[in-house]
């Protein structure tokens, strides 16, 4: 296996689908989105995430928005909306 790099992820998708790449290593949500959308039926995300990273929302210290954002995210998770959105955009979680 000879690793290669590309300037843009779209180039990697094209090379993968053409058979010039065997795999792509990249940000998991971006790859899951491609698997569920443009690459649906043509590509599959496999294996485990080997460098997990969390995402966050940056706010100024003592922002009055912090509590309402946290409550909103919690409500989305509790009523199943978060899972439905995840499923729609990224497919099933593995």
C-alpha positions in Angstrom: 0.0 0.0 0.0 1.4 3.4 -1.0 -0.3 6.3 0.7 -1.3 9.3 -1.4 -2.7 12.7 -0.6 -5.1 14.9 -2.4 -6.0 18.6 -2.1 -9.7 18.1 -1.6 -11.8 15.3 -0.3 -13.9 15.3 -3.5 -10.8 14.2 -5.4 -10.4 11.3 -3.0 -14.0 10.2 -3.6 -13.4 10.2 -7.4 -10.2 8.2 -7.1 -11.9 5.7 -4.8 -14.8 5.2 -7.1 -12.5 4.8 -10.1 -10.5 2.1 -8.3 -7.4 4.2 -8.0 -7.7 4.3 -4.2 -8.5 1.3 -2.0 -9.5 3.4 1.0 -9.8 6.9 2.4 -8.8 8.0 5.9 -10.5 11.2 6.9 -13.0 12.8 9.3 -15.7 10.2 10.2 -18.8 12.5 9.9 -17.6 13.7 6.4 -17.1 10.1 5.3 -20.4 8.9 6.8 -22.2 11.7 5.0 -20.6 10.7 1.7 -21.5 7.0 2.3 -25.1 8.0 2.9 -25.4 10.4 0.1 -23.1 10.7 -3.0 -21.4 7.3 -2.4 -24.6 5.5 -1.4 -24.4 1.9 -2.6 -20.8 2.4 -4.0 -18.7 2.9 -0.8 -18.8 1.8 2.8 -17.3 3.2 5.9 -15.6 0.3 7.7 -13.5 -0.3 10.8 -13.3 1.7 14.0 -12.5 5.4 14.5 -8.8 5.5 15.5 -8.6 9.1 16.5 -12.0 10.1 18.0 -12.8 13.8 18.3 -15.8 15.6 19.8 -17.4 18.6 18.3 -18.5 21.6 20.2 -20.1 25.0 20.0 -17.8 27.9 20.9 -19.3 30.6 23.1 -17.9 33.6 24.9 -17.2 33.1 28.6 -20.4 33.5 30.6 -22.5 33.6 27.5 -26.2 33.8 28.2 -26.8 31.3 25.4 -24.9 28.4 27.0 -27.8 27.1 29.1 -30.4 27.3 26.4 -28.1 25.6 23.8 -27.3 22.8 26.3 -31.0 22.4 27.1 -31.9 22.3 23.4 -29.3 19.6 22.6 -30.5 17.6 25.6 -34.1 17.8 24.4 -33.1 16.7 20.9 -31.4 13.7 22.3 -34.2 12.8 24.8 -37.1 12.9 22.2 -35.2 11.0 19.5 -34.8 14.0 17.1 -31.0 13.9 17.3 -30.9 10.2 16.3 -33.4 10.8 13.5 -31.2 13.7 12.2 -28.1 11.6 12.5 -29.7 8.7 10.6 -30.9 11.1 7.8 -27.6 12.7 7.2 -25.1 10.0 8.1 -26.9 6.7 8.0 -26.8 4.3 10.9 -24.2 4.5 13.6 -21.8 1.6 13.7 
